[in-house]
């Protein structure tokens, strides 16, 4: 069985026909090549004369591995002309958070020394998994709002985490709105407000907490709005020709649709070339693998048809280093001669 799958509109054509795009996100399960495709896209854009930063939210140093450069915890590292990469050291970021918390406690309660039990609690918070996520998420927002680059390319967290962030933004909106409503009502009772204001904590403390919540909400809202913005954001989902990634992609598209997030396209990665099957000396297990992939490629073509933006073959060696990344970029964007405005 032979099934040819081609992109209905490849990545270069898609970006050329959507000139407002500034944020490019690659989503999907781990191990499918999101980092490789993020790096290749950034490389191609940089070659078009655009200043680009590629960023990974993966706690593992994936871009360091792909680019074969020390990137982790080094800030925005220049990889090539116009091309920068960033990997956040979450532990360092968490330590900075903890110092900020300590200072806020000192300021709020006019303390010189933080009580031992509070210090223990602050230190133990670094062990919480959510702290690492929060650190990388915060860094992502800071980078996107910096305005230093023409394009921001993100190797995103698995779709479950992305959905959770979208949900958190909506929940926090309701939470802050409720607190503001209560705060407004409290302000209407001047006598009560005066009494509360004279007590330790009081309305002044409420205002401080509200300010912090609004800051968090604004960050979440920025990401929530950015992901939903069809004009400035392109969101590509990565899959391989196997059953589970196809099912995961189907589920992800449904979940994102429920949150009003438009997926701009899918990229099929790690495809064994069909002609390899009939080459001499190919072992039977590989022939069976190719046959299996061809069947799933047929399913992908039937189910995701108009969303296919690229089909990237399994390469003869790992896609590491600029030479191989450039090779992937050439495959992904094709030789259409399309250049960005």
SETIVEX-763501 format. One record per residue (C-alpha): x, y, z. Coordinates in steps of 0.001 Angstrom, whole numbers, plus 524288, in hexadecimal, padded with zeros to 5 digits. Example, Ala and Ser with C-alpha at 12.3 -4.5 7.8 and 13.67 -1.06 7.14 Angstrom:
% residues 2
<pt xx="8300C" yy="7EE6C" zz="81E78"/>
<pt xx="83566" yy="7FBDC" zz="81BE4"/>
***
This chain:
% residues 341
<pt xx="80000" yy="80000" zz="80000"/>
<pt xx="80568" yy="80D57" zz="7FC29"/>
<pt xx="8000A" yy="819CF" zz="801E5"/>
<pt xx="805BD" yy="826EC" zz="7FE39"/>
<pt xx="8037D" yy="831DE" zz="807CC"/>
<pt xx="8071D" yy="83FB7" zz="80439"/>
<pt xx="8050C" yy="84CC6" zz="80AB5"/>
<pt xx="7F93B" yy="85420" zz="80590"/>
<pt xx="80032" yy="860C9" zz="808E8"/>
<pt xx="80E0E" yy="85F73" zz="80DD4"/>
<pt xx="8138D" yy="86749" zz="81917"/>
<pt xx="819DD" yy="871A6" zz="8108C"/>
<pt xx="80D71" yy="87423" zz="808F4"/>
<pt xx="80574" yy="87454" zz="81568"/>
<pt xx="80E0E" yy="87EA7" zz="81BD1"/>
<pt xx="80EB5" yy="8869D" zz="80F52"/>
<pt xx="7FFDC" yy="886E1" zz="80E84"/>
<pt xx="7FEC0" yy="88A70" zz="81CF6"/>
<pt xx="8082F" yy="895F9" zz="81E23"/>
<pt xx="802F5" yy="89A1B" zz="82B77"/>
<pt xx="8080A" yy="88DD8" zz="83225"/>
<pt xx="81217" yy="890C5" zz="83C99"/>
<pt xx="810D9" yy="8852E" zz="845DF"/>
<pt xx="812D3" yy="87758" zz="840DA"/>
<pt xx="80F9B" yy="86C07" zz="849E6"/>
<pt xx="81270" yy="85D9B" zz="8481C"/>
<pt xx="80A45" yy="8547A" zz="85070"/>
<pt xx="80902" yy="845D7" zz="851F6"/>
<pt xx="80D88" yy="83AA7" zz="85A5A"/>
<pt xx="81BC0" yy="83952" zz="85E4B"/>
<pt xx="8251C" yy="831F2" zz="8557E"/>
<pt xx="81E62" yy="83547" zz="8489D"/>
<pt xx="82810" yy="83FA0" zz="8442A"/>
<pt xx="82202" yy="84C75" zz="848C5"/>
<pt xx="82F44" yy="851D4" zz="84CA0"/>
<pt xx="83548" yy="84E26" zz="83F8E"/>
<pt xx="82A48" yy="854A5" zz="837F7"/>
<pt xx="82ABF" yy="860B1" zz="840B6"/>
<pt xx="83962" yy="861DC" zz="83E57"/>
<pt xx="837C8" yy="85FBF" zz="82FAB"/>
<pt xx="82D12" yy="86A04" zz="82EC2"/>
<pt xx="83555" yy="873CC" zz="8363E"/>
<pt xx="84108" yy="870D1" zz="82D92"/>
<pt xx="8390F" yy="8730B" zz="8212D"/>
<pt xx="8333F" yy="87FD2" zz="8260D"/>
<pt xx="840BC" yy="884B8" zz="829ED"/>
<pt xx="8457D" yy="88191" zz="81C37"/>
<pt xx="83A91" yy="88A56" zz="81712"/>
<pt xx="840AF" yy="895A4" zz="81E91"/>
<pt xx="83751" yy="89538" zz="82A17"/>
<pt xx="83C22" yy="8964D" zz="83815"/>
<pt xx="8373B" yy="88A1C" zz="83F01"/>
<pt xx="8379B" yy="8843C" zz="84C8F"/>
<pt xx="83446" yy="875EC" zz="84E8E"/>
<pt xx="8304D" yy="871FF" zz="85C42"/>
<pt xx="82D8F" yy="864EE" zz="8627F"/>
<pt xx="824EF" yy="862C4" zz="86E5A"/>
<pt xx="82A65" yy="85515" zz="86FB5"/>
<pt xx="831AE" yy="853DF" zz="87CC6"/>
<pt xx="83BA1" yy="84B74" zz="875A3"/>
<pt xx="8461B" yy="852C6" zz="86E0B"/>
<pt xx="84061" yy="84F07" zz="860DB"/>
<pt xx="8450C" yy="85ACE" zz="8591C"/>
<pt xx="852A6" yy="85909" zz="85EC1"/>
<pt xx="85258" yy="84B4C" zz="85928"/>
<pt xx="84CD6" yy="84F43" zz="84BE9"/>
<pt xx="855D3" yy="85ADA" zz="84985"/>
<pt xx="8617B" yy="85433" zz="84FEE"/>
<pt xx="8641F" yy="860B3" zz="8577A"/>
<pt xx="863D7" yy="863FE" zz="865EA"/>
<pt xx="856EA" yy="86B28" zz="866F3"/>
<pt xx="850BD" yy="866C4" zz="873BB"/>
<pt xx="850B8" yy="871AF" zz="87DC1"/>
<pt xx="85904" yy="87A86" zz="8751B"/>
<pt xx="84E8F" yy="88468" zz="8716F"/>
<pt xx="84BE1" yy="88781" zz="86329"/>
<pt xx="85700" yy="880EF" zz="85BD2"/>
<pt xx="85A65" yy="88512" zz="84DE9"/>
<pt xx="85B15" yy="878A4" zz="845D4"/>
<pt xx="85CE0" yy="87EC9" zz="83870"/>
<pt xx="859E7" yy="88BB1" zz="831CE"/>
<pt xx="84C19" yy="88FE2" zz="83606"/>
<pt xx="84A17" yy="88318" zz="83D69"/>
<pt xx="8497F" yy="8827A" zz="84C4E"/>
<pt xx="845B0" yy="87798" zz="85593"/>
<pt xx="8415A" yy="877D4" zz="863BE"/>
<pt xx="84037" yy="86D48" zz="86E17"/>
<pt xx="83CA6" yy="87186" zz="87BCA"/>
<pt xx="8434D" yy="86BF7" zz="887C5"/>
<pt xx="836D9" yy="86992" zz="88F9C"/>
<pt xx="83E5A" yy="86742" zz="89C5A"/>
<pt xx="844E2" yy="87489" zz="89B3F"/>
<pt xx="837E4" yy="87AC8" zz="89810"/>
<pt xx="8316E" yy="8743E" zz="8A3C6"/>
<pt xx="83C33" yy="87955" zz="8ACC2"/>
<pt xx="8398C" yy="88710" zz="8A7A0"/>
<pt xx="82AFA" yy="88513" zz="8AA42"/>
<pt xx="82DCC" yy="880E3" zz="8B82B"/>
<pt xx="8360C" yy="88CEB" zz="8BAAA"/>
<pt xx="82B14" yy="89568" zz="8B54D"/>
<pt xx="8215E" yy="88EB0" zz="8BE74"/>
<pt xx="82A4F" yy="890D7" zz="8CA18"/>
<pt xx="82B85" yy="89F38" zz="8C6EE"/>
<pt xx="81CD6" yy="8A0CB" zz="8C520"/>
<pt xx="81A6D" yy="89A7B" zz="8D26A"/>
<pt xx="82449" yy="8A3A6" zz="8D8BB"/>
<pt xx="81DE7" yy="8AF73" zz="8D246"/>
<pt xx="80FF6" yy="8AB4E" zz="8D529"/>
<pt xx="81201" yy="8A7C0" zz="8E36D"/>
<pt xx="81D39" yy="8B132" zz="8E642"/>
<pt xx="82624" yy="8A608" zz="8EA3B"/>
<pt xx="834D6" yy="8A5BE" zz="8EA5B"/>
<pt xx="8357C" yy="8970C" zz="8EC3C"/>
<pt xx="82C1D" yy="88D29" zz="8E659"/>
<pt xx="826F9" yy="88325" zz="8F03D"/>
<pt xx="82D69" yy="875D8" zz="8EF4E"/>
<pt xx="820C2" yy="86E96" zz="8EC00"/>
<pt xx="81E11" yy="87822" zz="8E0CF"/>
<pt xx="82BFD" yy="8769F" zz="8DBE1"/>
<pt xx="82A53" yy="867C3" zz="8DC09"/>
<pt xx="81DD3" yy="86910" zz="8D438"/>
<pt xx="82444" yy="871D8" zz="8CA19"/>
<pt xx="82FA8" yy="86866" zz="8C897"/>
<pt xx="826BC" yy="85C96" zz="8C74D"/>
<pt xx="81F2A" yy="86347" zz="8BC58"/>
<pt xx="82AA4" yy="86130" zz="8B324"/>
<pt xx="827A5" yy="852AB" zz="8B341"/>
<pt xx="81A0E" yy="854F8" zz="8ADA4"/>
<pt xx="81978" yy="850F4" zz="89F1E"/>
<pt xx="810B9" yy="85C92" zz="89C2D"/>
<pt xx="81B92" yy="865E0" zz="8A02B"/>
<pt xx="8241B" yy="861C2" zz="894A9"/>
<pt xx="81897" yy="86339" zz="88B68"/>
<pt xx="8158C" yy="87097" zz="890FD"/>
<pt xx="823AE" yy="874E6" zz="88F7F"/>
<pt xx="8248D" yy="87125" zz="88124"/>
<pt xx="81701" yy="87688" zz="87E72"/>
<pt xx="81A96" yy="883A2" zz="8847D"/>
<pt xx="82700" yy="88423" zz="87C6F"/>
<pt xx="81F3A" yy="88126" zz="87032"/>
<pt xx="81643" yy="88CCA" zz="87288"/>
<pt xx="821C8" yy="895C6" zz="87559"/>
<pt xx="8282E" yy="891B0" zz="868A4"/>
<pt xx="81BE6" yy="8935B" zz="86063"/>
<pt xx="81906" yy="8A0E7" zz="865D2"/>
<pt xx="82707" yy="8A59F" zz="86400"/>
<pt xx="8252B" yy="8A987" zz="855C4"/>
<pt xx="8335B" yy="8A659" zz="852A5"/>
<pt xx="83075" yy="89CA0" zz="847BE"/>
<pt xx="828BF" yy="89BCB" zz="83B23"/>
<pt xx="824A9" yy="88DD1" zz="83E37"/>
<pt xx="82387" yy="885CC" zz="84A96"/>
<pt xx="8238D" yy="8771E" zz="84843"/>
<pt xx="81F7F" yy="86E3F" zz="8536C"/>
<pt xx="82156" yy="85FDC" zz="855B1"/>
<pt xx="8154D" yy="85F11" zz="85E4F"/>
<pt xx="81205" yy="85680" zz="869E2"/>
<pt xx="808F1" yy="84AB6" zz="86766"/>
<pt xx="7FB1E" yy="84EE2" zz="863E0"/>
<pt xx="7F5D0" yy="84AEE" zz="8713E"/>
<pt xx="7FE4F" yy="85550" zz="877B2"/>
<pt xx="7FA7B" yy="85F71" zz="86D8C"/>
<pt xx="7EC13" yy="85CA5" zz="86FD1"/>
<pt xx="7EE3C" yy="85DF0" zz="87E6F"/>
<pt xx="7F423" yy="86B73" zz="87CA2"/>
<pt xx="7E87E" yy="86F9A" zz="87460"/>
<pt xx="7DF59" yy="86A75" zz="87ED9"/>
<pt xx="7E716" yy="87148" zz="8899E"/>
<pt xx="7E5B7" yy="87E46" zz="8829B"/>
<pt xx="7D6E6" yy="87D03" zz="881D6"/>
<pt xx="7D5B5" yy="878AD" zz="8900F"/>
<pt xx="7DEA2" yy="88385" zz="894F6"/>
<pt xx="7D6C4" yy="88D95" zz="88D4F"/>
<pt xx="7CA9E" yy="88985" zz="894D8"/>
<pt xx="7D211" yy="8891B" zz="8A1B6"/>
<pt xx="7D7CC" yy="896C6" zz="8A068"/>
<pt xx="7CAA8" yy="89C34" zz="89BD8"/>
<pt xx="7C43D" yy="8969B" zz="8A7FA"/>
<pt xx="7CEB0" yy="89C30" zz="8B110"/>
<pt xx="7CD62" yy="8A97F" zz="8AA9F"/>
<pt xx="7BEAA" yy="8A8F5" zz="8AC7D"/>
<pt xx="7C025" yy="8A5CB" zz="8BAED"/>
<pt xx="7CAA6" yy="8B03D" zz="8BC6C"/>
<pt xx="7C1B4" yy="8BA4E" zz="8B621"/>
<pt xx="7B69B" yy="8B6E8" zz="8BF58"/>
<pt xx="7BFD1" yy="8B7EE" zz="8CAF2"/>
<pt xx="7C3D4" yy="8C561" zz="8C655"/>
<pt xx="7B5A7" yy="8C9BA" zz="8C69E"/>
<pt xx="7B55D" yy="8C7CA" zz="8D53F"/>
<pt xx="7BE6B" yy="8D2BD" zz="8D947"/>
<pt xx="7BD8A" yy="8D03E" zz="8E7BA"/>
<pt xx="7C09D" yy="8C1BE" zz="8E617"/>
<pt xx="7CB72" yy="8C4E3" zz="8DC9C"/>
<pt xx="7D167" yy="8CE47" zz="8E65C"/>
<pt xx="7D147" yy="8C3EE" zz="8F0FE"/>
<pt xx="7D6E8" yy="8B990" zz="8E806"/>
<pt xx="7E12B" yy="8C2D9" zz="8E306"/>
<pt xx="7E620" yy="8C52C" zz="8F0BE"/>
<pt xx="7E794" yy="8B6B1" zz="8F363"/>
<pt xx="7F368" yy="8AEAD" zz="8EFBF"/>
<pt xx="7F108" yy="8A911" zz="8E241"/>
<pt xx="7E4AB" yy="8B0C5" zz="8DF75"/>
<pt xx="7E0E1" yy="8B673" zz="8D25A"/>
<pt xx="7EEBC" yy="8BACD" zz="8CF6B"/>
<pt xx="7F2DB" yy="8AC92" zz="8CFC0"/>
<pt xx="7E716" yy="8A8D5" zz="8C77D"/>
<pt xx="7EB4F" yy="8B2D9" zz="8BD6D"/>
<pt xx="7F8FC" yy="8AD2E" zz="8BD5E"/>
<pt xx="7F3D3" yy="89F66" zz="8BB10"/>
<pt xx="7EAA1" yy="8A469" zz="8B08F"/>
<pt xx="7F5F6" yy="8AB2B" zz="8A9C1"/>
<pt xx="7FDA3" yy="89E78" zz="8A9B4"/>
<pt xx="7F1FA" yy="896DB" zz="8A46A"/>
<pt xx="7EFD9" yy="8A0D9" zz="899AB"/>
<pt xx="7FE2C" yy="89FCD" zz="895D1"/>
<pt xx="7FCF7" yy="890F9" zz="894AC"/>
<pt xx="7F01A" yy="8922C" zz="88D70"/>
<pt xx="7F5DE" yy="89BBE" zz="8839E"/>
<pt xx="800DD" yy="8923A" zz="880A4"/>
<pt xx="7F776" yy="886F9" zz="87EDB"/>
<pt xx="7EE62" yy="88F75" zz="876C6"/>
<pt xx="7F9A2" yy="8934D" zz="86DE4"/>
<pt xx="7FCAE" yy="8851E" zz="86AB5"/>
<pt xx="7EE52" yy="88180" zz="869C9"/>
<pt xx="7EBAC" yy="88C8F" zz="86030"/>
<pt xx="7F834" yy="88A05" zz="858AB"/>
<pt xx="7F4FA" yy="87BAC" zz="85668"/>
<pt xx="7E740" yy="87F5D" zz="851BA"/>
<pt xx="7EC0D" yy="88A5A" zz="848DF"/>
<pt xx="7EA96" yy="88560" zz="83ADA"/>
<pt xx="7F13B" yy="89160" zz="8352A"/>
<pt xx="7FDEC" yy="89167" zz="83CE4"/>
<pt xx="7FF4B" yy="88326" zz="840F8"/>
<pt xx="80168" yy="876B7" zz="83941"/>
<pt xx="7FFC2" yy="86A19" zz="840D6"/>
<pt xx="804B2" yy="85D88" zz="83A86"/>
<pt xx="8029D" yy="85001" zz="83FF4"/>
<pt xx="80CC4" yy="8455A" zz="83DDD"/>
<pt xx="80999" yy="836FF" zz="83C1B"/>
<pt xx="80FBA" yy="82ABD" zz="83674"/>
<pt xx="808F8" yy="82012" zz="82E6D"/>
<pt xx="80510" yy="81756" zz="839C6"/>
<pt xx="7F7E2" yy="814B4" zz="84002"/>
<pt xx="7F9BA" yy="81B3F" zz="84D47"/>
<pt xx="7FF16" yy="82832" zz="847EA"/>
<pt xx="7F395" yy="828A3" zz="83E6B"/>
<pt xx="7E9F1" yy="8267C" zz="8498F"/>
<pt xx="7F126" yy="83083" zz="851FE"/>
<pt xx="7F099" yy="83A79" zz="846F0"/>
<pt xx="7E21A" yy="83838" zz="844F1"/>
<pt xx="7DFAC" yy="83A1C" zz="8537D"/>
<pt xx="7E86A" yy="84627" zz="85418"/>
<pt xx="7E165" yy="84CAA" zz="848C5"/>
<pt xx="7D462" yy="84A76" zz="84F9A"/>
<pt xx="7D996" yy="84FD4" zz="85C7A"/>
<pt xx="7DF78" yy="85BED" zz="85645"/>
<pt xx="7D30D" yy="85E3D" zz="84E78"/>
<pt xx="7CB6B" yy="85E4B" zz="85B41"/>
<pt xx="7D464" yy="8694D" zz="85FF8"/>
<pt xx="7D2DD" yy="870B8" zz="85324"/>
<pt xx="7E0F1" yy="86DEA" zz="84F3F"/>
<pt xx="7E332" yy="86BF0" zz="840BB"/>
<pt xx="7ED8F" yy="86220" zz="83C98"/>
<pt xx="7F437" yy="867AF" zz="83087"/>
<pt xx="7F8E7" yy="85AA3" zz="82B9E"/>
<pt xx="7FF35" yy="84D95" zz="82E5C"/>
<pt xx="80CCD" yy="848E4" zz="82ADE"/>
<pt xx="80F1B" yy="83A6B" zz="828BD"/>
<pt xx="81CB5" yy="836B1" zz="82D57"/>
<pt xx="825AB" yy="82AC9" zz="82D29"/>
<pt xx="82012" yy="824CA" zz="820C1"/>
<pt xx="827D6" yy="819AB" zz="81AA6"/>
<pt xx="82902" yy="81BDC" zz="80BE0"/>
<pt xx="82062" yy="81267" zz="80454"/>
<pt xx="82B2F" yy="80F93" zz="7FA75"/>
<pt xx="833A6" yy="80A48" zz="8058C"/>
<pt xx="82A97" yy="7FE88" zz="806A6"/>
<pt xx="82E75" yy="7F94C" zz="7F96C"/>
<pt xx="83CF7" yy="7FBD4" zz="7FAF6"/>
<pt xx="8461B" yy="7F04A" zz="7FBF5"/>
<pt xx="84A3F" yy="7EB43" zz="8092E"/>
<pt xx="83F35" yy="7F1A9" zz="810E1"/>
<pt xx="83B8A" yy="7E8DA" zz="81C66"/>
<pt xx="82DA4" yy="7E3C0" zz="81D6C"/>
<pt xx="82A81" yy="7EB07" zz="82A08"/>
<pt xx="82D7A" yy="7F7E9" zz="8232C"/>
<pt xx="82519" yy="7F40D" zz="81782"/>
<pt xx="819E2" yy="7F12E" zz="820D3"/>
<pt xx="81C27" yy="7FE43" zz="82785"/>
<pt xx="81B65" yy="8056A" zz="81A89"/>
<pt xx="80EF0" yy="7FE1E" zz="816C4"/>
<pt xx="808FC" yy="801A1" zz="823DE"/>
<pt xx="80CC8" yy="80FE7" zz="82258"/>
<pt xx="806B7" yy="81055" zz="814BF"/>
<pt xx="7F9C0" yy="80BE5" zz="81A44"/>
<pt xx="7FA0F" yy="81644" zz="824D5"/>
<pt xx="7FE3E" yy="82089" zz="81AED"/>
<pt xx="7F1CF" yy="81D53" zz="8138B"/>
<pt xx="7EA13" yy="81F87" zz="8200A"/>
<pt xx="7F12C" yy="82C6A" zz="82290"/>
<pt xx="7EE6B" yy="830F1" zz="814C3"/>
<pt xx="7E018" yy="82D7E" zz="81611"/>
<pt xx="7DE2D" yy="8335B" zz="8238B"/>
<pt xx="7E6C6" yy="83F81" zz="8237B"/>
<pt xx="7E76D" yy="8422D" zz="814C7"/>
<pt xx="7E728" yy="85122" zz="813EF"/>
<pt xx="7EF2D" yy="852BC" zz="82065"/>
<pt xx="7FB79" yy="84BEE" zz="81B82"/>
<pt xx="8067C" yy="855ED" zz="81A8F"/>
<pt xx="81208" yy="84CE0" zz="81927"/>
<pt xx="816A6" yy="83ECE" zz="8187A"/>
<pt xx="82468" yy="83C98" zz="81D8A"/>
<pt xx="82B36" yy="82F9A" zz="81AE3"/>
<pt xx="8335D" yy="827AE" zz="82444"/>
<pt xx="8412B" yy="82C50" zz="82191"/>
<pt xx="84D8E" yy="8244C" zz="82055"/>
<pt xx="8530D" yy="82A6A" zz="82CB2"/>
<pt xx="84E5C" yy="83229" zz="83855"/>
<pt xx="84A29" yy="8401B" zz="8351E"/>
<pt xx="85457" yy="846E6" zz="83D87"/>
<pt xx="85CF9" yy="8526A" zz="83A3B"/>
<pt xx="85A3D" yy="85D79" zz="830B4"/>
<pt xx="85D00" yy="85557" zz="824A1"/>
<pt xx="8529A" yy="84B39" zz="827E2"/>
<pt xx="84928" yy="85578" zz="82CF0"/>
<pt xx="84AC7" yy="85C91" zz="82001"/>
<pt xx="847D1" yy="84FDC" zz="8190F"/>
<pt xx="83B28" yy="84E30" zz="820B5"/>
<pt xx="837B1" yy="85C65" zz="81DDE"/>
<pt xx="83993" yy="859F3" zz="80F53"/>
<pt xx="83048" yy="84E53" zz="80FEF"/>
<pt xx="82639" yy="85530" zz="8186B"/>
<pt xx="825BE" yy="861CA" zz="810AB"/>
<pt xx="828F3" yy="85C14" zz="80355"/>
<pt xx="82FEA" yy="862B6" zz="7F839"/>
<pt xx="8243A" yy="86AF9" zz="7F47C"/>
<pt xx="82C0A" yy="87780" zz="7F485"/>
<pt xx="82218" yy="87DB9" zz="7FDA5"/>
<pt xx="827BA" yy="888BD" zz="8059D"/>
<pt xx="82150" yy="8904C" zz="81085"/>
<pt xx="81DCC" yy="89E82" zz="80F42"/>
***
